[in-house]
Every structure is written in C-alpha cells, then in structure tokens.
Amino acid sequence: MLEVKNLVRTFKSGDRTIKPVNDVSFKLAQGTLASIVGKSGSGKSTLLSLLGALDKPTSGDVLVNGVSLAGMPDSRLTDYRRQGIGFVFQQFNLVPNLSAVDNVMLPMEFAGMRKAARLSRARELLEQVQLDPGKHARRINRLSGGEQQRVAIARAMANSPQLILADEPTGNLDEQTGEHIIELLSSLSRDHNTTILVVTHDRQLANKTDRRFRLQQGRLTEEASPARPAATAPAPAPA
C-alpha cells in the first residue's frame, strides 16, 4: 500500500514561499492503477519526486507498505529507489547505444543479480510488454517511440518493485500507441499486483485508471473515474 500523509514541499522565491505540494494525503491499495492530472506547474512533477524519494518533503510522510520514507537514512533511500520503485519517464531515459535487453538488465546489475538470471528475467519482461523478440537485441536508437516505452516499462519492472511511478508515459507517443501503453500498464498492475501511479495531462489516459486525482495549486482532490467511482476523501483545507 502507498500512503501519503499531509505532504508539503515549499520553496523560496525571493520573498515568496511557494508550495507546489500543499498538505497532500491519499492512500492507494496494492495493485491499483491511479492517475494524477493537472496543468503544467500544478506540482505534479514535484509530488512524483517526493513519492520516488528523489526529493525530501518539508513536512509530512510517504509510507510504502507501512515503511516510512521520512525517517529513512540516505543509504536506505538509495536501496529503496533501486529496488522498491520503478520509474517510467516521458523521454524514456534509456541508454541509446545499448540493446533493449541490456537496458532492462541494468537495474538488476546494480542490485547484484547474476548475469544469467538478469538475462533470463530481461527476456521474460520484454515478452510481457510485447516487444517483438526479434528486437530484443536491437539498439534503443533503432526502436520506435512506442517500442522504447515498452522497454522502459520492462526496465521499471526489473527488480519487482512495489510501486511504479510514470511521468507522462504517453506524452511523446501518438494516440493509438499511447492507448496501447496505458492498457499495458493496466494489465501489469493486475497481473503483478503492482501499484502504478501515472502523472499526466491526458484526460483520456486518466479515464482508464482505477482512481483519478487532480492536483491544482498544490492541492489534491479525487475525481470520479469511469473505471471506478471516487472514494470519499477529505476536502482540501482553505487556501
């Protein structure tokens, strides 16, 4: 389970204090596919960085299966990012001169897995994300955008994370390919009981998730989703 408690992140800009994340609280059960929608500058990327332990909150906490990130030392946070979370980015962030299978193997190498086991799991994951087996050994820069995003999702699954955070995963893809990617994420969340949180400005994508949130001026509210009615959530505090 992902649990976010009264999360706040503030920045100083001259004499002003900016709160891109302002008292955000929510819970996601294991295996949930959820989305956060919002305009550019609404705080989505800041919130994702906090959930992924890439940034530290000013106050509040993030708990994954009951384990608090707020009190975790930096050395354990590094291990958590390496094994507890998978990241999927809009720009894919793959190594262009490596093959698809080598890209998927990288997180497992950092985790100390033996080469034979890394190779076997990487091939298995690429099959799960439906990348043509003939392209497993192909360099990333010879794959289409949709194929690269499939590799990125396979890489995110490499160390069997409890949580996958996806930042605009369909932002660089055409509509049809984007639909295939969200269907893939949905099936992965069900089949592997992995919690997946997608940050997006694409409402069509958000409408296909189990739960949908809106972030506006740092405040988070839950919206009704065609996939599942909105759960009761506390109203945001007055600005």
FENDA-V627372 format. One record per residue. N is the residue number from 1. RES is the residue in one small letter. PSI is psi in whole degrees, -180 to 180 (* if undefined). Layout:
n={N N}
res={RES RES}
psi={PSI PSI}
//
This chain:
n={1 2 3 4 5 6 7 8 9 10 11 12 13 14 15 16 17 18 19 20 21 22 23 24 25 26 27 28 29 30 31 32 33 34 35 36 37 38 39 40 41 42 43 44 45 46 47 48 49 50 51 52 53 54 55 56 57 58 59 60 61 62 63 64 65 66 67 68 69 70 71 72 73 74 75 76 77 78 79 80 81 82 83 84 85 86 87 88 89 90 91 92 93 94 95 96 97 98 99 100 101 102 103 104 105 106 107 108 109 110 111 112 113 114 115 116 117 118 119 120 121 122 123 124 125 126 127 128 129 130 131 132 133 134 135 136 137 138 139 140 141 142 143 144 145 146 147 148 149 150 151 152 153 154 155 156 157 158 159 160 161 162 163 164 165 166 167 168 169 170 171 172 173 174 175 176 177 178 179 180 181 182 183 184 185 186 187 188 189 190 191 192 193 194 195 196 197 198 199 200 201 202 203 204 205 206 207 208 209 210 211 212 213 214 215 216 217 218 219 220 221 222 223 224 225 226 227 228 229 230 231 232 233 234 235 236 237 238 239}
res={m l e v k n l v r t f k s g d r t i k p v n d v s f k l a q g t l a s i v g k s g s g k s t l l s l l g a l d k p t s g d v l v n g v s l a g m p d s r l t d y r r q g i g f v f q q f n l v p n l s a v d n v m l p m e f a g m r k a a r l s r a r e l l e q v q l d p g k h a r r i n r l s g g e q q r v a i a r a m a n s p q l i l a d e p t g n l d e q t g e h i i e l l s s l s r d h n t t i l v v t h d r q l a n k t d r r f r l q q g r l t e e a s p a r p a a t a p a p a p a}
psi={140 126 126 126 111 48 130 136 122 151 151 133 93 -123 -3 149 122 136 85 -23 117 95 54 129 136 165 143 124 155 137 6 139 115 160 151 120 157 158 165 135 4 -10 6 -49 -36 -44 -42 -39 -36 -43 -32 7 28 -14 159 139 156 -38 169 -176 157 128 132 114 41 -5 123 132 -26 -38 10 129 160 -37 -39 -32 -38 -45 -38 -45 -35 -37 -25 -19 142 140 138 127 157 -39 10 -45 40 163 111 -30 7 159 169 -47 -36 -37 -41 -30 -24 -52 -32 -33 -44 -29 -3 15 145 152 -44 -41 -38 -46 -43 -45 -39 -44 -41 -43 -40 -33 -39 -35 8 39 131 124 -29 -11 3 -38 2 143 149 -40 0 11 154 170 -44 -39 -40 -38 -32 -41 -41 -38 -41 -42 -40 -29 -6 -46 24 57 156 -22 135 130 123 118 105 56 -16 9 -31 17 155 168 -45 -44 -39 -40 -39 -38 -43 -34 -38 -46 -40 -45 -36 -40 -38 -50 -31 2 41 134 128 126 121 126 128 159 1 107 -33 -41 -47 -35 -15 5 161 -40 146 128 155 132 123 120 41 -8 138 131 152 138 155 139 141 -27 -29 133 153 139 160 128 148 141 147 147 153 144 *}
//
